[in-house]
Amino acid sequence: MADLTQLVEPQNLMAGFIAVLVFATVVTLTSPALNKSGLEGRLKSVAERRELLRRRSREALAEQAGSSVLRRSDSGIKKRVVDRLKLSTLLEDTKVEEKLAQAGLRGPGPVTAFYFFRFLTPLVLSGLAAFYVYGLDIGQLISTHKLAICVLALAAGYYAPNLYVTNRAQKRRDSIVLAFPDALDLLLICVESGMSVEAAVQKVAGEIGTASIELAEELTLLTAELNYLPDRRLAYEGLARRINHPGVKSVATAMIQAERYGTPLGAALRVMAKENREMRLSAAERKAAALPAKLTVPMILFFLPVLFVVILGPAIMKVQDILGKGG
């Protein structure tokens, strides 16, 4: 019991919190050097998606002839839990597939995992919170506060999967938008040189992978959908929906209009590339303008106390020595 009481002491809690912060800082600084490029893996997953589109196209033709339809299946313990508890109906989210696609997670597997963790995470976090506040019997908290902590842990566990997906989608979108104007310039060069749209997009996907793996993945998937979807408009709309950025949506609209009305694609790409570069520059300017306000709180909490200690510390020590000798 003495060991358990030591866990709730403020000194131990502060030491654990500082250890977690130090570990997170080390991981953040070393992860770019340790992580290898995942371009090959991403392109392999897109190739699997292309194969799936090919099989679906063949099955659609077979369906017209009276054959069976291809069914995408998912299996595993998560799938059995979701189906048995009917979590897809109980925790239904109409936009879950769209959100997962924006985060780069496609297929039935991520959807099943999302519902599974949306059900499991609240139970785990609330159970840990209940064990901490009730099992360890922290005497400083009243019953109402303990119940509030458990409820907050339950709510945090419910929204944690959404926050993870949203954060991953935002990081993915930032990576794509950063390299998108350069990709449009390359696409413009390929189109004006006489290449078809599919060949130009595939060529750009191979070249832009060093700048943004996510954009290379999306462009490769766009090539596959252009080849196998019955309507090319669906491929462009799918690209705009997965990236969910105004610049990409405008480019998709321009390419749809070029396909439908036969307008010159090169001129539209040149204008869109310029607009996306301006959007990227304005976003960088907004971040730079917001930097002083964001640095105010860290400076007050971390820099100023250290500065005061460095400046006033020697003077205070000298005054203490003088007072000690005078006494």
MOJOMO-V581772 format. One line per field, one symbol per residue. ss: DSSP state (H for helix, E for strand, - for the rest). phi: phi as a letter, one per 40 degrees, with the letter a starting at -180 (. if undefined). burial: # if it has 24 or more other ideal C-beta (glycine too) atoms within 12 Angstrom, else .. A space follows every 10 residues. Layout:
BEGIN
ss: ???
phi: ???
burial: ???
END
This chain:
BEGIN
ss: -HHHHHH--H HHHHHHHHHH HHHHHHHHHH HHHH----HH HHHHHHHHHH HHHHHHHHHH HHHH------ ------HHHH HHHHH-HHHH -----HHHHH HH-----HHH HHHHHHHHHH HHHHHHHHHH HHHHH----- --HHHHHHHH HHHHHHHHHH HHHHHHHHHH HHHHHHHHHH HHHHHHHHHH HH----HHHH HHHHHHHHHH --HHHHHHHH HHHHHHHH-- -HHHHHHHHH HHH--HHHHH HHHHHHHHHH H---HHHHHH HHHHHHHHHH HHHHHHHHHH HHHHHHHHHH HHHHHHHHHH HHHHHHHHHH HHHHHH-
phi: .ccccccccd cccccccccc cccccccccc cccccccccc cccccccccc cccccccccc cccccgcccc bcbbahcccc cccccfcccc bcbcbccccc cccgbbhccc cccccccccc ddcccccccc cccbccfccc bccccccccc cccccccccc dccccccccc ccccccccbc dccccccccc ccchcccccc cccccccccc cacccccccc cccccccbcc bccccccccc cccfbdcccc cccccccccc bgcccccccc cccccccccc cccccccccc cdcccccdcc cbccdccccc ccdccccccc ccccccc
burial: .......... .......... .......... ........#. .##.##..## .##....... .......... .......#.. ##....##.. #....##### ######.#.# ########## ##..##..## ..#....#.. .....#..## ..##..##.# ##.##..##. .##.###### ########.# #.....##.# #########. ########## #########. .#..###### #####.#### ##.###.##. ....##.##. .##.###.## .......... .......... .......... .......... .......
END
